[in-house]
Amino acid sequence: MLEGWFSYFIVAWTVILVGLFAIGGFFMFRKFLKRMPKQDGRSDMDWEEYYVDKTRKLWGTEEKNMLEELVSPVPELFRDVARHKIAGKIGELALRERARHVSADLIIRGYIMATPKRDHKFLRKKLDEMNIDIAPYQHLFE
């Protein structure tokens, strides 16, 4: 039987490994659920890719820079995923409204709609930093 500090080390290492596997499994399961097809035969991620591809030519350099500025508070690890999700929502709005180009209004509305409610405090702060009036978009926060 193990005695002393080494046995505590083994127990602690086992707890750490089980915790890390649980966290990784949780995020892999969430990704799996997003890839599951809905009733229309496409998953949420398929629709995001569709909207981004269909509206790629509608984006200008200034609009891309604005999107980059808006996603800058997101941690680097998750920034690509957030950018793609927000661009998908903006593309969905642009196609629904038959926009000829992506405007600042579309970007702000899509950004608000794609952002989870728990992050709206940070979103409002970022829009204030960019001197964007949020009064016309107040209904989207509710």
HELIX and SHEET records of a PDB file:
HELIX    1   1 TRP A    5  ARG A   35  1                                  31    
HELIX    2   2 ASP A   44  LYS A   54  1                                  11    
HELIX    3   3 ARG A   56  LEU A   58  5                                   3    
HELIX    4   4 THR A   61  LEU A   70  1                                  10    
HELIX    5   5 GLU A   76  GLU A   97  1                                  22    
HELIX    6   6 ALA A  104  ALA A  114  1                                  11    
HELIX    7   7 LYS A  117  ASP A  119  5                                   3    
HELIX    8   8 HIS A  120  GLU A  129  1                                  10    
HELIX    9   9 ALA A  135  PHE A  141  5                                   7    
END                                                                             
